[in-house]
């Protein structure tokens, strides 16, 4: 058996790293596994330097044999149409990103936005059909599915995907980050709130305006080392984004000692993907601005007590790598 895992060339983020982690894990088990890069630029090495540690080989051609396996992220299911014999797997690294890739720029759980309404008006019924194309095509009944989050698993259940074809296979933070993050939990912290301006900024900007006395620091225009340093010095990390999968930065912030405050969208809406105390999750509504700002101030003044509430979540984060290898063993045995 050969396993081919499709990934975007030259891109480094949580999803592509998980694809790398799987190939590495399979090769450690003695399975012939390879990266298969798409969006390649001629003459440019498709491997991102941040993933050099995995030392994964790549191929330019997928061997379309019945005993082989081809795994693609949910945004590139079209790759599967090029092969007839190989076993096909869709890895749901997110849910929302799939719908974005199909031409819809909103969360599937949110109200219709102006951009979405414009697309419906412009393209008519065909656009609405496109949104559910994956689940309307009978060919997909023969595929297998990996889910990176409980959020994805829940969505597949609503689409009546055969549960026997769905396997949980999530990611983990690398050992170096776990070690440095764990040491940072006892380091001196600053009364600052960090956030990703690419996630939920419309609501976050309202919160910032509501709290002129609180220092908010965006994670932008920084090297990876600078991001890690900031994560390790902050007392609070907020994320009011869509949480399209089991997001990585909240885990990195938590293992580094920050208290986590989020919204309820996507994977943040369940206690499996984001198992933080309910008092740290708020719906994105202006009426909650006062309560959120008060919780931030409590995390500043009562940091030791508040941080201790995240101890169980930190233990779960530390155990993710071991679970990943158990899940790989179960799926590919």
Backbone bond lengths (Angstrom), bond angles and torsions (degrees), N, CA, C in turn:
res aa  C-N    CA-C-N  psi(-1)  N-CA   C-N-CA  omega(-1)  CA-C   N-CA-C  phi
1 X - - - 1.466 - - 1.526 110.23 -
2 X 1.328 114.95 135.95 1.456 121.91 172.04 1.526 108.59 -117.74
3 X 1.337 115.71 141.47 1.457 120.62 179.53 1.525 108.54 -118.30
4 X 1.337 116.09 128.07 1.460 121.78 179.20 1.532 107.98 -115.88
5 X 1.325 116.12 127.13 1.460 121.08 -177.87 1.529 108.50 -116.62
6 X 1.328 116.15 115.71 1.460 121.38 -178.32 1.520 110.27 -80.29
7 X 1.338 116.06 138.61 1.464 121.75 -179.30 1.517 109.72 -150.96
8 X 1.326 118.44 152.99 1.463 120.76 178.28 1.521 111.15 -71.18
9 X 1.296 117.37 135.69 1.461 121.89 -178.52 1.526 110.91 -69.64
10 X 1.323 115.77 137.46 1.455 121.43 172.53 1.503 116.24 65.94
11 X 1.312 118.33 18.12 1.464 121.04 -177.65 1.525 110.44 -112.64
12 X 1.337 116.41 131.77 1.458 121.11 179.68 1.520 110.11 -121.70
13 X 1.325 115.72 114.70 1.462 122.45 174.95 1.520 106.38 -162.76
14 X 1.316 116.98 -176.39 1.456 120.12 -175.16 1.517 114.28 -60.09
15 X 1.349 117.53 -44.72 1.459 120.39 -179.38 1.510 113.49 -62.83
16 X 1.341 118.59 -54.08 1.462 120.02 177.56 1.525 113.36 -58.67
17 X 1.332 117.29 -32.27 1.467 117.85 178.83 1.526 110.78 -68.25
18 X 1.329 117.28 -37.68 1.459 119.71 177.57 1.531 110.67 -61.55
19 X 1.327 117.42 -39.10 1.461 121.00 176.99 1.531 110.35 -60.95
20 X 1.328 115.89 -40.19 1.466 120.54 176.83 1.525 111.04 -65.86
21 X 1.328 116.38 -40.66 1.464 120.73 -179.18 1.522 111.37 -60.91
22 X 1.326 117.01 -37.73 1.460 119.55 -179.80 1.530 111.38 -66.21
23 X 1.334 117.35 -47.56 1.463 119.59 179.63 1.525 110.27 -59.49
24 X 1.319 117.16 -42.91 1.465 121.20 178.33 1.527 111.27 -60.31
25 X 1.325 116.66 -44.88 1.467 121.04 -179.22 1.526 111.38 -64.08
26 X 1.325 116.76 -41.18 1.463 120.55 -179.84 1.530 111.34 -65.84
27 X 1.318 116.15 -41.05 1.462 119.34 -179.82 1.528 111.04 -66.11
28 X 1.322 116.74 -33.30 1.463 120.04 176.03 1.529 111.22 -65.81
29 X 1.322 116.27 -25.20 1.468 121.10 177.36 1.521 111.96 -87.68
30 X 1.329 117.31 1.06 1.451 120.63 178.66 1.511 114.20 87.55
31 X 1.332 117.53 11.83 1.459 121.71 178.80 1.524 109.42 -91.63
32 X 1.313 116.76 137.78 1.468 121.83 178.36 1.529 108.76 -74.63
33 X 1.320 116.07 98.74 1.461 121.33 -177.72 1.524 109.74 -122.44
34 X 1.342 116.05 144.49 1.455 120.89 -174.09 1.528 110.44 -142.95
35 X 1.326 115.68 148.77 1.450 121.12 168.99 1.527 108.35 -79.23
36 X 1.325 115.86 145.29 1.465 121.59 174.08 1.532 105.94 -130.08
37 X 1.336 116.85 104.94 1.452 121.06 -172.00 1.522 112.29 -88.59
38 X 1.324 115.74 135.96 1.458 121.42 171.78 1.537 108.74 -112.15
39 X 1.327 116.54 169.72 1.475 123.32 -173.58 1.531 111.11 59.52
40 X 1.303 115.64 38.43 1.463 119.51 -179.56 1.523 111.64 -77.65
41 X 1.317 114.94 149.59 1.464 122.25 174.67 1.520 107.21 -108.84
42 X 1.317 116.47 127.44 1.464 120.82 -176.64 1.526 111.11 -58.19
43 X 1.324 114.80 131.34 1.453 120.61 178.31 1.513 115.02 83.80
44 X 1.340 117.61 0.28 1.465 121.97 -179.17 1.520 109.25 -113.68
45 X 1.332 116.66 132.87 1.464 121.38 178.71 1.526 108.52 -63.86
46 X 1.352 118.61 122.67 1.465 120.94 -176.98 1.530 113.84 -74.08
47 X 1.323 117.54 -11.95 1.461 121.19 -176.71 1.528 110.47 -82.87
48 X 1.336 116.14 126.70 1.463 119.66 178.06 1.520 109.42 -78.19
49 X 1.324 115.67 140.78 1.468 119.92 -174.78 1.528 112.59 -62.08
50 X 1.351 117.64 -27.77 1.457 120.17 179.97 1.535 112.53 -66.79
51 X 1.327 115.94 -17.62 1.460 119.75 -178.54 1.528 112.32 -104.51
52 X 1.315 116.59 13.38 1.466 120.27 -179.49 1.522 111.72 -60.78
53 X 1.328 116.36 -29.93 1.460 121.09 -178.81 1.528 112.55 -58.99
54 X 1.326 117.59 -27.31 1.460 120.30 -177.22 1.525 112.46 -78.87
55 X 1.312 117.47 -22.81 1.466 122.50 176.82 1.531 112.37 53.34
56 X 1.322 115.98 40.47 1.465 120.35 -178.08 1.527 111.54 -85.26
57 X 1.324 117.80 129.75 1.465 120.23 174.60 1.524 110.16 -74.89
58 X 1.339 116.12 160.05 1.461 119.22 177.20 1.520 109.91 -132.68
59 X 1.332 114.15 159.55 1.463 120.52 179.65 1.522 109.58 -124.15
60 X 1.334 115.35 158.71 1.459 120.96 176.21 1.523 111.89 -99.16
61 X 1.339 116.14 -15.09 1.463 120.76 -177.86 1.525 109.36 -131.97
62 X 1.316 116.76 132.74 1.464 122.71 176.92 1.523 109.28 -90.01
63 X 1.317 117.04 128.89 1.468 123.00 -179.43 1.524 108.94 -80.66
64 X 1.324 116.56 103.15 1.465 122.66 -172.69 1.532 111.38 -82.09
65 X 1.346 115.51 70.22 1.458 121.93 178.32 1.529 109.98 -114.05
66 X 1.319 116.73 151.08 1.458 122.08 -173.71 1.516 115.21 -63.19
67 X 1.338 117.64 -24.93 1.464 119.40 -179.44 1.531 111.96 -93.32
68 X 1.336 117.55 3.97 1.459 121.69 178.03 1.528 110.88 -98.08
69 X 1.336 115.62 168.53 1.463 121.07 -176.15 1.524 109.19 -131.85
70 X 1.326 116.34 134.76 1.461 122.17 175.04 1.526 108.16 -118.96
71 X 1.328 116.25 123.81 1.462 122.59 -177.82 1.523 108.57 -115.70
72 X 1.332 116.74 128.20 1.459 120.74 179.63 1.528 109.91 -128.01
73 X 1.343 118.14 148.19 1.470 119.74 173.12 1.516 109.92 -69.28
74 X 1.320 116.38 158.16 1.457 121.68 -171.83 1.530 113.68 -60.79
75 X 1.331 117.81 -22.39 1.461 120.50 -178.89 1.519 113.23 -82.76
76 X 1.358 117.97 -5.49 1.460 120.66 -177.33 1.531 111.81 -129.11
77 X 1.313 116.68 42.94 1.461 120.18 179.35 1.520 112.16 -66.30
78 X 1.338 117.85 -19.37 1.463 120.34 179.66 1.523 112.02 -61.84
79 X 1.340 117.75 -25.31 1.461 120.71 178.39 1.524 110.94 -58.95
80 X 1.318 116.54 -34.96 1.459 121.44 -175.48 1.531 112.07 -64.29
81 X 1.330 116.76 -24.32 1.465 120.48 -177.31 1.523 112.14 -68.12
82 X 1.331 116.76 -15.60 1.470 120.20 -176.65 1.526 113.17 -84.45
83 X 1.345 117.23 -1.49 1.463 120.15 -173.95 1.530 110.37 -129.79
84 X 1.328 114.49 146.55 1.469 119.81 -174.12 1.518 113.87 -111.33
85 X 1.316 118.27 -31.57 1.466 120.69 -169.31 1.537 114.58 -107.15
86 X 1.297 116.74 -31.87 1.461 121.99 -172.75 1.532 111.07 -66.13
87 X 1.332 117.44 149.66 1.459 121.42 173.92 1.529 108.40 -70.69
88 X 1.326 116.20 134.22 1.463 120.79 -171.91 1.530 111.35 -113.32
89 X 1.340 114.53 133.86 1.461 120.69 -178.81 1.524 109.41 -130.62
90 X 1.330 116.19 132.89 1.466 121.52 171.78 1.528 107.16 -103.98
91 X 1.307 115.59 124.71 1.467 120.03 179.81 1.528 108.04 -102.64
92 X 1.321 115.71 110.91 1.454 121.95 -176.59 1.528 109.55 -82.85
93 X 1.341 114.87 84.49 1.460 120.95 177.54 1.523 110.15 -74.58
94 X 1.302 116.04 -19.25 1.460 122.19 174.45 1.521 107.30 -154.96
95 X 1.314 115.81 169.82 1.460 121.24 170.62 1.532 108.98 -108.63
96 X 1.310 116.40 -51.65 1.461 120.91 -175.95 1.529 111.83 -59.02
97 X 1.342 117.45 -38.70 1.459 120.28 -178.59 1.524 110.92 -63.76
98 X 1.339 117.01 -31.25 1.465 119.27 177.53 1.530 110.04 -62.86
99 X 1.333 116.13 -46.35 1.457 119.62 -179.10 1.526 111.11 -68.49
100 X 1.331 116.88 -33.33 1.463 119.85 174.07 1.522 110.32 -61.44
101 X 1.337 115.69 -44.34 1.464 120.30 -178.84 1.527 111.52 -64.36
102 X 1.321 116.11 -26.17 1.456 120.11 179.28 1.524 111.94 -86.76
103 X 1.351 116.51 5.36 1.461 119.50 174.08 1.502 115.13 105.45
104 X 1.343 118.18 12.72 1.448 120.86 -179.31 1.518 109.20 -119.85
105 X 1.327 117.56 124.44 1.455 122.31 -169.97 1.517 113.96 -100.10
106 X 1.342 117.24 18.93 1.464 118.55 -179.05 1.521 109.66 -126.07
107 X 1.318 114.77 163.90 1.451 120.24 173.55 1.512 108.90 -65.70
108 X 1.323 116.76 141.10 1.459 120.03 -179.16 1.510 111.44 -69.05
109 X 1.348 116.87 -14.46 1.457 120.05 -179.71 1.512 111.88 -98.89
110 X 1.355 117.33 -2.51 1.457 120.14 -176.30 1.512 111.06 -96.40
111 X 1.355 116.41 173.09 1.459 120.71 177.25 1.521 109.87 -70.70
112 X 1.311 116.13 165.01 1.462 120.28 178.17 1.517 108.92 -67.11
113 X 1.324 116.89 128.09 1.461 121.24 179.02 1.520 108.91 -91.93
114 X 1.339 115.07 168.89 1.461 119.72 177.32 1.529 111.31 -60.09
115 X 1.380 119.06 -44.81 1.474 118.22 178.19 1.515 112.90 -58.25
116 X 1.344 116.66 -39.67 1.454 120.17 -179.00 1.523 110.66 -68.66
117 X 1.335 116.89 -42.14 1.454 119.77 179.25 1.533 110.96 -62.41
118 X 1.325 115.83 -39.15 1.466 119.25 178.19 1.515 111.21 -62.06
119 X 1.344 116.57 -40.49 1.464 120.12 -179.96 1.522 110.51 -65.88
120 X 1.331 115.97 -39.24 1.463 118.91 179.60 1.524 110.86 -65.15
121 X 1.342 114.83 -39.41 1.462 119.08 179.79 1.524 110.24 -67.78
122 X 1.342 115.30 -42.36 1.456 120.31 -176.97 1.517 112.45 -68.48
123 X 1.348 116.17 -43.27 1.464 119.23 -172.77 1.528 113.67 -103.63
124 X 1.316 116.88 -9.68 1.453 119.87 176.82 1.511 113.07 66.67
125 X 1.335 116.68 -148.63 1.461 121.96 -174.03 1.512 112.61 -61.36
126 X 1.328 118.19 -32.94 1.452 120.39 -176.29 1.520 111.02 -60.11
127 X 1.349 118.03 -34.24 1.462 121.03 179.41 1.514 110.05 -68.31
128 X 1.319 117.50 -40.51 1.463 120.04 179.54 1.521 110.17 -66.12
129 X 1.326 117.48 -37.91 1.458 120.89 177.85 1.522 110.65 -64.56
130 X 1.336 115.62 -38.81 1.455 119.98 -176.95 1.524 111.48 -59.72
131 X 1.337 116.74 -33.66 1.455 121.18 -177.24 1.514 111.27 -57.40
132 X 1.305 117.51 -34.84 1.462 120.75 -177.55 1.532 111.30 -110.15
133 X 1.324 117.32 22.74 1.453 120.74 -175.25 1.522 111.99 -55.78
134 X 1.319 116.56 -44.71 1.463 120.26 -176.47 1.524 110.55 -55.96
135 X 1.316 116.28 -42.71 1.463 120.68 -173.72 1.527 113.10 -89.22
136 X 1.335 116.75 -1.00 1.463 120.50 177.89 1.521 111.89 -100.32
137 X 1.317 117.30 -14.58 1.458 122.06 -176.27 1.533 109.50 -92.83
138 X 1.321 116.93 119.57 1.471 121.27 -174.76 1.520 113.39 -63.92
139 X 1.339 117.65 -20.40 1.463 119.65 178.67 1.519 111.75 -59.62
140 X 1.307 117.24 -31.10 1.452 121.30 -175.65 1.523 112.85 -71.47
141 X 1.304 117.04 -13.70 1.473 120.05 177.28 1.525 110.83 -63.89
142 X 1.330 116.95 -24.05 1.463 120.92 -177.73 1.527 112.58 -89.89
143 X 1.329 116.71 -1.76 1.462 119.74 -178.08 1.530 110.71 -86.02
144 X 1.319 114.93 162.28 1.461 121.37 169.96 1.531 107.61 -104.94
145 X 1.324 115.95 162.45 1.457 120.34 -175.69 1.523 110.61 -135.59
146 X 1.321 115.86 131.97 1.459 121.76 168.14 1.527 107.05 -105.29
147 X 1.322 116.99 143.06 1.464 120.34 176.84 1.523 109.13 -121.89
148 X 1.330 115.36 133.24 1.455 121.21 -179.61 1.512 111.36 -87.37
149 X 1.334 116.74 -12.36 1.462 120.92 -175.59 1.521 110.98 -147.56
150 X 1.321 115.74 159.93 1.464 121.52 172.90 1.523 109.10 -65.64
151 X 1.316 116.69 -33.17 1.461 122.36 177.14 1.533 110.34 -56.36
152 X 1.341 116.96 -44.38 1.467 121.07 178.22 1.526 110.65 -67.57
153 X 1.330 116.35 -41.58 1.467 119.86 179.78 1.524 110.78 -61.23
154 X 1.316 116.31 -42.06 1.464 120.42 178.72 1.530 110.44 -61.42
155 X 1.315 116.65 -41.34 1.459 119.73 -178.31 1.528 111.23 -66.15
156 X 1.330 117.23 -40.92 1.466 119.59 178.27 1.521 111.05 -64.51
157 X 1.323 116.37 -33.67 1.476 118.71 176.89 1.523 110.72 -64.17
158 X 1.316 117.60 -37.90 1.467 119.66 179.20 1.517 111.72 -68.20
159 X 1.335 117.06 -19.66 1.462 121.98 179.01 1.527 112.03 -97.70
160 X 1.319 116.52 9.51 1.472 122.35 176.63 1.518 112.83 59.09
161 X 1.321 117.33 34.67 1.462 120.82 173.64 1.521 108.03 -72.61
162 X 1.323 117.79 134.14 1.460 123.05 -177.87 1.527 109.99 -54.77
163 X 1.323 117.20 118.74 1.461 121.38 -175.93 1.524 112.27 -61.86
164 X 1.326 117.14 -25.36 1.463 120.03 179.23 1.525 112.16 -72.64
165 X 1.328 116.55 -10.35 1.459 120.70 178.74 1.527 111.83 -105.39
166 X 1.322 117.00 8.63 1.463 121.66 -178.34 1.520 109.57 -113.25
167 X 1.336 116.75 129.21 1.464 122.05 -178.37 1.532 109.80 -130.05
168 X 1.317 116.47 134.24 1.466 121.27 177.47 1.521 109.18 -79.01
169 X 1.322 116.34 125.79 1.463 121.28 178.56 1.524 107.22 -151.01
170 X 1.325 115.47 96.17 1.448 120.58 -175.45 1.516 111.31 -106.54
171 X 1.332 116.17 -177.17 1.454 121.33 -173.36 1.525 111.76 -103.98
172 X 1.326 115.70 -175.46 1.464 121.64 178.84 1.513 109.95 -152.35
173 X 1.308 116.99 157.05 1.463 121.49 174.21 1.519 108.26 -80.39
174 X 1.329 116.72 142.63 1.454 118.37 -177.16 1.528 111.24 -67.96
175 X 1.327 115.75 157.86 1.465 122.08 -172.36 1.522 112.62 -60.01
176 X 1.344 117.16 -37.23 1.464 120.07 179.56 1.519 111.13 -62.45
177 X 1.335 116.54 -40.03 1.459 119.77 179.66 1.531 110.41 -68.79
178 X 1.321 116.37 -39.64 1.466 119.98 178.20 1.524 110.05 -60.02
179 X 1.320 116.95 -45.10 1.466 121.46 -178.00 1.528 111.52 -64.68
180 X 1.331 116.72 -49.67 1.462 120.12 -178.48 1.521 111.38 -68.34
181 X 1.346 116.06 -36.53 1.454 119.74 178.95 1.511 112.27 -66.74
182 X 1.319 116.28 -41.18 1.466 120.38 179.77 1.527 110.79 -62.96
183 X 1.338 116.34 -38.30 1.468 120.12 178.25 1.527 110.33 -67.02
184 X 1.329 116.68 -31.75 1.464 120.93 -177.26 1.523 112.97 -72.08
185 X 1.329 117.98 -19.46 1.456 119.68 -178.37 1.524 112.05 -63.71
186 X 1.322 116.50 -26.26 1.462 120.22 -179.80 1.528 112.43 -99.57
187 X 1.325 117.00 0.41 1.468 120.72 179.78 1.524 110.22 -80.03
188 X 1.321 116.31 163.98 1.462 121.10 179.63 1.523 109.85 -67.82
189 X 1.331 115.29 134.02 1.461 120.51 -177.64 1.524 111.17 -110.07
190 X 1.332 115.14 160.34 1.452 121.10 178.70 1.526 110.50 -110.78
191 X 1.324 116.07 152.19 1.466 121.57 178.09 1.524 109.62 -78.96
192 X 1.320 115.37 69.85 1.461 120.82 177.63 1.521 109.69 -132.17
193 X 1.333 114.69 154.72 1.460 122.74 176.60 1.522 107.57 -113.98
194 X 1.315 117.74 124.89 1.463 120.47 177.37 1.527 109.27 -104.91
195 X 1.328 114.56 151.01 1.459 119.89 -178.93 1.518 109.42 -154.95
196 X 1.326 115.37 158.94 1.458 122.42 176.27 1.528 107.81 -98.44
197 X 1.344 118.42 111.44 1.467 119.77 -176.82 1.519 114.13 -65.33
198 X 1.342 117.60 -10.03 1.458 120.92 177.93 1.522 111.92 -84.74
199 X 1.332 116.22 -5.13 1.467 119.71 -174.57 1.530 110.65 -124.44
200 X 1.318 115.79 111.82 1.458 120.78 173.85 1.508 114.67 63.94
201 X 1.336 117.84 32.31 1.463 119.49 -172.68 1.529 112.67 -68.09
202 X 1.318 117.70 -27.37 1.467 119.50 179.75 1.529 110.04 -56.92
203 X 1.339 116.66 -46.27 1.464 119.64 179.34 1.531 110.50 -76.85
204 X 1.334 116.47 -40.06 1.463 120.33 -179.29 1.522 110.93 -59.75
205 X 1.323 117.75 -38.10 1.465 120.47 179.01 1.528 111.10 -64.03
206 X 1.334 117.13 -33.60 1.457 120.30 175.80 1.528 110.36 -66.16
207 X 1.339 114.99 -40.05 1.464 119.49 179.41 1.528 110.52 -65.50
208 X 1.313 116.95 -42.62 1.468 121.25 179.45 1.529 110.06 -60.69
209 X 1.320 116.77 -43.02 1.466 120.46 179.27 1.526 111.32 -66.20
210 X 1.325 116.04 -30.54 1.470 121.16 -178.84 1.527 111.81 -75.14
211 X 1.347 117.26 -20.67 1.469 121.67 -174.34 1.532 110.80 -125.01
212 X 1.318 118.35 68.87 1.470 119.64 -177.72 1.527 113.75 -65.24
213 X 1.323 116.91 -16.96 1.464 120.92 -179.35 1.530 112.74 -86.64
214 X 1.330 117.72 -7.62 1.465 121.91 -177.20 1.526 109.44 -103.67
215 X 1.322 116.36 137.74 1.464 121.09 179.17 1.529 110.21 -89.16
216 X 1.320 115.86 119.21 1.461 123.01 177.11 1.529 108.41 -108.15
217 X 1.328 117.03 131.78 1.463 121.41 -177.64 1.527 109.07 -122.18
218 X 1.332 117.98 118.73 1.482 120.13 -179.74 1.517 112.11 -78.64
219 X 1.322 115.63 146.83 1.463 121.98 173.80 1.522 107.45 -89.28
220 X 1.310 116.12 84.73 1.465 120.31 -178.86 1.521 110.35 -151.50
221 X 1.339 114.57 152.80 1.467 121.62 -179.90 1.521 111.91 53.32
222 X 1.330 115.90 43.46 1.452 121.71 -178.92 1.520 110.42 -128.86
223 X 1.311 115.65 151.61 1.461 120.00 170.22 1.521 107.94 -74.59
224 X 1.327 115.65 166.66 1.464 119.42 177.65 1.533 110.51 -59.23
225 X 1.328 117.04 -40.10 1.464 120.97 179.99 1.522 111.45 -63.77
226 X 1.323 117.37 -37.09 1.458 120.74 179.28 1.531 111.46 -69.74
227 X 1.330 116.17 -37.20 1.466 120.06 176.63 1.525 110.16 -62.19
228 X 1.329 116.22 -46.04 1.464 120.72 179.86 1.521 110.41 -60.33
229 X 1.317 117.01 -43.76 1.467 121.39 -179.68 1.521 110.85 -60.93
230 X 1.335 116.62 -41.87 1.457 121.21 179.65 1.528 111.07 -67.15
231 X 1.326 116.71 -42.16 1.457 120.52 177.75 1.528 111.22 -57.90
232 X 1.306 116.34 -35.68 1.454 120.83 -174.57 1.520 113.60 -81.48
233 X 1.333 117.90 -10.68 1.461 118.97 -179.37 1.531 113.24 -107.65
234 X 1.335 117.25 -12.68 1.464 120.54 -175.26 1.527 112.33 -86.08
235 X 1.314 115.57 146.27 1.461 120.30 175.81 1.528 112.38 -86.04
236 X 1.340 115.96 -23.73 1.474 118.82 -175.12 1.525 109.99 -138.37
237 X 1.340 114.95 139.19 1.462 122.12 170.18 1.525 107.29 -122.95
238 X 1.331 117.30 130.91 1.464 120.90 177.74 1.522 109.93 -116.27
239 X 1.327 116.07 149.02 1.467 120.98 179.06 1.517 109.04 -151.70
240 X 1.332 115.73 101.83 1.463 120.92 178.20 1.529 110.76 -107.94
241 X 1.338 115.02 33.30 1.450 121.55 177.74 1.514 112.48 -84.45
242 X 1.327 116.12 -164.99 1.469 121.53 -174.22 1.524 113.42 -84.89
243 X 1.331 119.00 -18.94 1.472 122.28 -177.87 1.533 110.57 48.22
244 X 1.333 117.44 64.02 1.467 121.12 -176.42 1.520 114.20 -68.30
245 X 1.315 117.59 -16.60 1.463 123.82 174.86 1.520 107.69 -149.87
246 X 1.320 116.68 -167.19 1.473 119.62 176.66 1.525 107.38 -76.88
247 X 1.329 116.36 95.89 1.456 121.22 -169.05 1.523 112.91 -67.89
248 X 1.324 113.86 149.01 1.460 121.24 -174.94 1.535 113.12 -85.02
249 X 1.336 118.26 -43.01 1.463 119.87 -173.51 1.531 112.75 -61.65
250 X 1.332 120.36 -40.45 1.475 117.71 175.42 1.525 113.01 -57.67
251 X 1.340 116.60 -36.25 1.468 119.59 177.83 1.523 111.31 -70.22
252 X 1.337 115.98 -39.81 1.462 119.33 178.38 1.524 110.79 -64.26
253 X 1.335 116.22 -40.21 1.465 119.76 179.14 1.525 110.92 -67.56
254 X 1.319 116.25 -41.83 1.460 120.30 -178.29 1.523 111.62 -65.17
255 X 1.334 117.46 -46.30 1.462 120.67 -179.00 1.525 110.46 -66.16
256 X 1.343 116.50 -20.02 1.466 121.31 178.01 1.527 112.20 -87.91
257 X 1.325 116.79 -1.19 1.457 120.32 174.56 1.506 116.40 105.18
258 X 1.325 118.50 -0.11 1.461 120.48 -179.39 1.520 111.07 -79.38
259 X 1.332 115.36 149.13 1.460 120.30 168.87 1.524 107.40 -80.71
260 X 1.319 117.51 141.96 1.465 122.05 -173.83 1.522 109.94 -110.13
261 X 1.332 116.00 127.90 1.466 122.25 175.77 1.522 107.46 -125.47
262 X 1.326 117.02 125.67 1.466 120.44 -175.62 1.518 112.22 -136.03
263 X 1.326 113.39 176.49 1.449 121.02 170.83 1.520 109.34 -87.57
264 X 1.335 115.39 -158.86 1.463 120.79 -177.14 1.530 112.12 -123.58
265 X 1.323 117.16 12.84 1.460 119.68 -177.73 1.523 111.12 -79.40
266 X 1.333 115.56 153.82 1.455 121.38 174.04 1.506 113.98 53.25
267 X 1.334 115.84 -133.09 1.465 120.49 -176.21 1.515 112.98 -68.33
268 X 1.341 117.91 -17.34 1.465 120.32 177.18 1.520 111.18 -70.78
269 X 1.322 116.71 -14.09 1.456 120.60 -177.72 1.512 114.78 -79.78
270 X 1.360 118.12 -5.66 1.465 119.31 177.99 1.535 109.75 -123.21
271 X 1.304 115.79 163.89 1.465 121.21 -175.53 1.524 112.69 -94.42
272 X 1.334 116.88 4.38 1.465 120.89 177.30 1.530 109.76 -89.23
273 X 1.323 116.18 -51.05 1.461 120.65 -177.95 1.528 112.01 -74.86
274 X 1.312 116.87 -35.34 1.465 120.74 -178.92 1.534 108.59 -133.98
275 X 1.326 117.20 80.42 1.469 121.83 -174.18 1.531 113.47 -84.67
276 X 1.324 115.29 61.24 1.460 119.41 174.48 1.521 108.49 -101.52
277 X 1.337 118.31 159.54 1.470 119.85 -179.86 1.523 111.64 -55.39
278 X 1.311 116.56 143.65 1.470 121.37 -176.28 1.523 111.95 -60.06
279 X 1.318 117.94 -27.89 1.458 120.88 -179.98 1.502 114.23 -67.48
280 X 1.340 117.18 -5.41 1.456 121.50 179.23 1.525 111.93 -107.67
281 X 1.342 117.02 7.84 1.459 121.63 176.82 1.526 109.05 -116.95
282 X 1.333 115.80 132.66 1.460 121.66 -176.80 1.528 109.63 -136.41
283 X 1.317 116.01 141.78 1.461 118.71 173.58 1.521 108.64 -70.60
284 X 1.332 115.47 152.15 1.461 120.91 -177.52 1.529 110.14 -80.87
285 X 1.314 115.76 79.44 1.457 121.59 -179.72 1.518 108.54 -137.04
286 X 1.328 116.84 139.79 1.462 120.52 -175.71 1.522 112.44 -57.53
287 X 1.338 116.19 -25.99 1.470 119.42 -179.81 1.524 112.03 -67.50
288 X 1.341 117.54 -15.38 1.468 121.13 179.81 1.530 113.49 -94.68
289 X 1.323 117.72 -2.73 1.457 120.04 -176.42 1.529 112.17 -58.70
290 X 1.309 117.10 -42.31 1.469 120.37 -179.02 1.521 111.02 -65.07
291 X 1.335 116.70 -42.65 1.472 120.41 -179.48 1.523 111.07 -66.25
292 X 1.321 116.92 -39.36 1.467 120.24 179.56 1.526 110.36 -66.20
293 X 1.319 116.60 -45.48 1.468 119.92 -179.99 1.522 110.79 -63.13
294 X 1.314 117.07 -36.18 1.467 120.13 177.33 1.518 110.92 -66.18
295 X 1.331 117.14 -39.68 1.463 120.51 178.91 1.529 110.53 -65.61
296 X 1.308 117.14 -38.05 1.464 120.56 176.96 1.529 110.14 -61.05
297 X 1.318 117.13 -45.42 1.464 120.88 -179.27 1.521 111.23 -64.25
298 X 1.325 116.87 -36.52 1.465 120.11 177.11 1.526 110.54 -66.48
299 X 1.328 116.74 -37.19 1.464 119.88 177.60 1.536 110.93 -65.34
300 X 1.323 116.07 -30.00 1.465 119.86 176.35 1.528 110.67 -71.60
301 X 1.342 116.15 -52.36 1.469 120.34 -172.58 1.524 113.29 -79.40
302 X 1.340 117.30 -26.10 1.473 121.97 -179.07 1.526 109.47 -120.52
303 X 1.320 116.41 43.44 1.456 120.40 -171.71 1.526 113.22 -55.63
304 X 1.328 118.34 -46.86 1.462 120.69 -176.53 1.523 111.28 -59.37
305 X 1.341 116.33 -45.49 1.465 120.17 -179.12 1.534 111.60 -67.83
306 X 1.323 115.90 -43.81 1.464 119.58 -179.19 1.530 111.32 -67.72
307 X 1.311 117.01 -42.92 1.459 120.64 -179.98 1.521 111.60 -61.39
308 X 1.323 116.70 -34.96 1.465 121.05 -179.30 1.531 111.69 -62.58
309 X 1.326 117.27 -24.83 1.463 121.08 -179.64 1.532 112.15 -68.42
310 X 1.332 116.44 -14.94 1.460 121.10 -178.63 1.528 112.45 -100.11
311 X 1.337 116.81 7.87 1.469 120.78 -176.86 1.526 111.90 -59.65
312 X 1.321 117.44 -42.27 1.468 120.77 -178.83 1.527 111.29 -65.48
313 X 1.322 115.93 -38.77 1.468 119.78 178.03 1.526 110.35 -65.17
314 X 1.329 116.58 -39.54 1.467 119.85 178.76 1.527 111.07 -63.57
315 X 1.306 117.22 -37.80 1.466 120.10 177.82 1.521 110.79 -64.94
316 X 1.312 115.96 -39.02 1.463 119.94 178.13 1.520 110.18 -64.17
317 X 1.329 117.43 -40.56 1.460 121.44 179.10 1.525 110.28 -62.95
318 X 1.339 116.68 -41.43 1.468 120.25 179.36 1.525 111.98 -64.51
319 X 1.320 116.88 -27.71 1.466 121.31 -176.33 1.528 112.88 -89.23
320 X 1.329 117.99 -2.55 1.465 120.34 -173.82 1.525 112.94 -65.21
321 X 1.307 118.68 -37.79 1.461 119.65 -178.74 1.520 110.94 -63.63
322 X 1.335 116.85 -44.74 1.464 120.41 179.25 1.526 110.33 -61.78
323 X 1.341 116.91 -40.34 1.455 119.35 178.77 1.530 110.64 -65.99
324 X 1.329 116.83 -39.46 1.462 120.23 179.22 1.522 110.66 -56.94
325 X 1.315 117.71 -46.57 1.460 120.62 -178.50 1.533 111.21 -67.59
326 X 1.333 117.21 -34.71 1.476 119.37 175.50 1.527 109.92 -64.89
327 X 1.318 116.49 -42.63 1.471 120.40 -179.24 1.528 111.18 -66.05
328 X 1.324 116.98 -40.33 1.468 120.01 176.67 1.518 110.07 -60.68
329 X 1.325 117.06 -43.42 1.462 121.48 178.47 1.525 110.81 -59.91
330 X 1.327 116.47 -42.98 1.465 120.68 -177.59 1.530 110.63 -68.27
331 X 1.319 117.45 -43.19 1.468 121.69 -176.21 1.525 111.84 -67.95
332 X 1.358 116.17 -41.78 1.458 119.45 -171.73 1.526 113.69 -102.34
333 X 1.314 117.89 4.10 1.465 119.06 178.78 1.526 110.05 -71.17
